[in-house]
Amino acid sequence: MADKPSSGEILGIPYNFERPSLGRLLSSYWQPGKGMLVEKPFGIGYTLNLANWRSWIVLAVAGGLYYQQQQSAGGDPSAGPDEDAGEDGDGPVEVIVDDD
């Protein structure tokens, strides 16, 4: 019985299930000669190349959107969506249907 390959591509998407080493992890996130997306050191798909300036813009935009979301939610990141349901009037509603 043949062994299954631990790395390769399926439908153009790379995968790698080899045991990652610290050197491979660090070198996969910092590849100066490559584009914005590089193959993940472990798992399926791509990850950001931190040596590319476009990756830092993506991280800054994502961080800004996250910060804006936390500020608009009242500043309490631990509050879930159901905890403030009674305050805004967005709680459960009873609907009565009258069949004539």
C-alpha positions as CSV (number, residue, x, y, z in Angstrom):
1,M,0.0,0.0,0.0
2,A,1.4,3.4,-1.0
3,D,2.0,6.1,1.5
4,K,-0.1,9.3,1.1
5,P,2.0,12.4,0.2
6,S,2.2,14.9,3.0
7,S,2.6,17.9,0.6
8,G,1.4,18.8,-2.8
9,E,-1.5,20.6,-4.6
10,I,-5.2,19.8,-5.0
11,L,-7.1,21.9,-7.6
12,G,-4.2,24.4,-7.5
13,I,-4.4,24.9,-3.7
14,P,-1.2,23.9,-1.9
15,Y,-1.2,21.7,1.2
16,N,1.6,20.6,3.5
17,F,1.2,18.3,6.5
18,E,4.8,17.7,7.2
19,R,5.9,18.4,10.7
20,P,7.0,22.1,10.7
21,S,10.3,23.1,12.1
22,L,11.0,26.5,13.7
23,G,13.2,27.6,10.8
24,R,10.6,26.6,8.2
25,L,7.9,28.5,10.1
26,L,9.9,31.7,10.3
27,S,11.2,31.5,6.7
28,S,7.7,30.9,5.3
29,Y,6.4,34.2,6.7
30,W,9.4,36.3,5.5
31,Q,10.2,35.7,1.8
32,P,11.5,39.0,0.3
33,G,11.6,37.8,-3.3
34,K,8.0,36.5,-3.4
35,G,4.6,38.1,-3.8
36,M,2.0,39.0,-1.1
37,L,0.7,35.5,-0.7
38,V,3.0,32.5,0.0
39,E,2.3,28.8,0.8
40,K,1.5,28.0,4.4
41,P,4.2,26.2,6.3
42,F,1.6,23.8,7.7
43,G,-2.0,23.2,6.6
44,I,-4.0,24.1,3.5
45,G,-3.8,27.3,1.4
46,Y,-1.8,30.5,1.5
47,T,-0.7,33.0,4.1
48,L,0.7,36.6,4.1
49,N,4.3,37.3,3.3
50,L,5.4,39.8,5.8
51,A,8.4,40.9,3.7
52,N,5.9,42.4,1.2
53,W,4.6,45.9,2.0
54,R,1.1,45.0,0.7
55,S,0.7,42.5,3.5
56,W,1.3,45.2,6.1
57,I,-1.5,47.3,4.4
58,V,-3.8,44.3,4.6
59,L,-3.0,43.9,8.3
60,A,-3.4,47.6,9.0
61,V,-6.9,47.7,7.3
62,A,-8.0,44.5,9.1
63,G,-6.8,46.0,12.5
64,G,-8.5,49.3,11.8
65,L,-11.8,47.5,10.9
66,Y,-11.6,45.4,14.1
67,Y,-10.9,48.5,16.2
68,Q,-13.8,50.4,14.6
69,Q,-16.1,47.4,15.2
70,Q,-15.1,47.2,18.9
71,Q,-15.6,51.0,19.4
72,S,-19.1,50.9,17.8
73,A,-20.1,47.9,19.9
74,G,-19.7,50.0,23.1
75,G,-16.1,49.2,23.8
76,D,-16.8,46.0,25.7
77,P,-15.2,43.2,23.5
78,S,-16.4,40.5,25.9
79,A,-20.1,41.4,25.5
80,G,-21.8,39.0,23.2
81,P,-24.7,39.9,20.9
82,D,-27.3,38.5,23.3
83,E,-26.1,40.4,26.4
84,D,-27.4,43.8,25.3
85,A,-30.6,42.5,23.6
86,G,-32.9,44.0,26.2
87,E,-31.3,47.4,26.1
88,D,-31.8,48.1,22.4
89,G,-35.2,46.4,22.1
90,D,-33.7,43.8,19.7
91,G,-34.7,40.9,21.9
92,P,-37.2,38.2,21.1
93,V,-40.6,39.3,19.8
94,E,-43.9,37.5,20.3
95,V,-45.9,37.2,17.1
96,I,-49.7,36.5,17.3
97,V,-51.4,35.4,14.1
98,D,-55.2,35.7,14.0
99,D,-56.7,33.2,11.6
100,D,-60.2,34.3,10.5
